[in-house]
Amino acid sequence: MTTFETDARYLAKTYRRFPLEIAEGRGSLVTGTDGREYIDLGSGIAVNLFGLQDEQWKRAVIAQLDRFQHCSNLYCCEPVARLAELLCTRTGMERVFFSNSGAEANECAIKVARKWAAEAKGKEFYNIITLNKSFHGRTLATLAATGQDVFHRNFQPLPAGFLYADVGDRAGLERLLKEHPCAAIMIECVQGEGGVIPIGQTFADDIRALAEQYQVLLICDEVQLGNGRSGRLYGYMNYGLTPDVVTTAKGIGGGLPLGATLLGARVAEVLQPGDHGSTFGGNPVACAGGVSILSRIDEPLLRGVRERSDYIFRELTGAPGVECVSGMGLMIGVKTARPARECAELALSRGVLVTTAKDRIRLLPALNIPMEQLKTAIQALKTCAEK
Ligand SMILES: *Cc1c(COP(=O)(O)O)cnc(C)c1O
């Protein structure tokens, strides 16, 4: 059997795969087993922050592998402590819980919000308000937090305690806060899976004001947008928000599974021994890679992200067949005259890897993609937009 046939026979049918088998890659170039080279504008869904086989990341990972690969959370070790310190000093947060994925980072945030609210406000204050079209993960609780009915169907009953507000609807959000005892508001500053939609400064201000007024926590899900992709270290920094909890994953590990839940001053002491845990969470190899990634997200890199972003917006806005361009930094949605999936498949046939989000193709290139490769890929994409 070919790999395609074996894959189709033995893997659960959860993913609609593109017709490409990856052989190897370097930077933002991927080679398929078909012998063709592709320019990668997907980064394995926002994961490979500095592209494939990034030398510094590889060195950090291999150096840790040469010491030990795992030691459990019963002992401390250097890369884990160092990454937590870096995350806190660069955000002003107080403590970090490490896990292995975005969903787990959000599960932890939900548990923290519930425990904080039960202790600070009373046990009925367990509701968490999320936004319609949000995406927070696939575990049952994070699925319930995800404000999209399509994902809820077939998996009832979901955990209770989640309410949904529309992006931009201040009055609706306030009504929920007034009518239900709440623990937190949880948001993505740019809704990723929901179609690459920024919530906007006005609504961000509304959320900040209402969270303050109703004394609920603000949780920012930075799983996709975080770690430099927005053009700042974390997406919420673009809106001047000060979240109590920040969750991240995807890019932070540079390609190895790593999730982090950052706890601000109000909730820093909420988790106590026995409250939460993970066998693999905070794996030393993943964290060593994370240190290498995070310590290189500096102002020159972020300036490069913004320049690349400006280039993409400039080139695609108003181009033939492009109906709209949305997003922030290097998380960009492009609505084309051609249906999104068809456009992504056409792009693949023309040597460019992109993903989709709802009715858009979604661009999530490596933060350091060489400008020449980006230009080639964007020009190729332009030829795919028209019907
Ligand atoms: C991908 C994503 C998640 C889920 O992350 P997993 O690592 O797949 O569990 C959660 N929130 C957002 C915003 C995401 O983009």
The ligand as an SDF file (V2000), in Angstrom:
LIG
                    3D

 15 15  0  0  0  0  0  0  0  0999 V2000
   -5.8000   25.5100   17.9830 C   0  0  0  0  0  0  0  0  0  0  0  0
   -6.5160   26.2780   19.0070 C   0  0  0  0  0  0  0  0  0  0  0  0
   -6.9120   25.6820   20.2210 C   0  0  0  0  0  0  0  0  0  0  0  0
   -6.7370   24.2120   20.4920 C   0  0  0  0  0  0  0  0  0  0  0  0
   -5.4040   23.8600   20.5390 O   0  0  0  0  0  0  0  0  0  0  0  0
   -4.9990   22.2940   20.4880 P   0  0  0  0  0  0  0  0  0  0  0  0
   -3.5220   22.3170   20.6730 O   0  0  0  0  0  0  0  0  0  0  0  0
   -5.4160   21.7760   19.1430 O   0  0  0  0  0  0  0  0  0  0  0  0
   -5.7190   21.6300   21.5900 O   0  0  0  0  0  0  0  0  0  0  0  0
   -7.4860   26.4830   21.1800 C   0  0  0  0  0  0  0  0  0  0  0  0
   -7.7010   27.7990   20.9660 N   0  0  0  0  0  0  0  0  0  0  0  0
   -7.3400   28.3920   19.8220 C   0  0  0  0  0  0  0  0  0  0  0  0
   -7.5790   29.8550   19.6540 C   0  0  0  0  0  0  0  0  0  0  0  0
   -6.7650   27.6630   18.7960 C   0  0  0  0  0  0  0  0  0  0  0  0
   -6.4480   28.2460   17.6430 O   0  0  0  0  0  0  0  0  0  0  0  0
  1  2  1  0
  2  3  1  0
  2 14  2  0
  3  4  1  0
  3 10  2  0
  4  5  1  0
  5  6  1  0
  6  7  2  0
  6  8  1  0
  6  9  1  0
 10 11  1  0
 11 12  2  0
 12 13  1  0
 12 14  1  0
 14 15  1  0
M  END
$$$$
